[in-house]
Amino acid sequence: MSQLSHFDDSGRARMVDVSAKSSTRREATASAFVELSPEVLAALPDNPKGNPLEVARFAGIQAAKQTSALIPMCHPLPLSFVDVRAEATATGIEIHATVATTGPTGVEMEALTAASVAALTIYDMTKALDKSIVIRSIQLESKSGGKSGDYQRNPD
């Protein structure tokens, strides 16, 4: 494993200088899972706050665009694409967020932020029905572009 890039020689946190890096197309997909009870899943279509899946989608898109304001060492990036999907399964809501840009640094944090905030939004919109909701498995699924190359999570 290489040295952590967000620390200088003295061990102080720093923002990485990406000004010498060439701009290339970068894409990342992250996921999250919101575990819901059967009762909460059944009540989703009747939620008085609106459709939680659609609100979560919009929240995730907005969050991706705000990542550098939330994560101190993230670079502000001009995002060319953000897609967030929230789909009900038998045990909860599966969220996938894909983010793309053409720039000198990757969009993994933007994808992870989008998935995280979408999951938090599902919690917010359903917490009146059940406080035991669990958000699980916020993780990077894949990334492409950049010096470190492509990554694909093992399905194990």
Helices and strands as residue ranges (DSSP letters): E 24-35, H 38-43, G 44-46, H 52-65, H 67-70, E 79-88, E 92-103, H 108-126, E 134-144, E 151-152
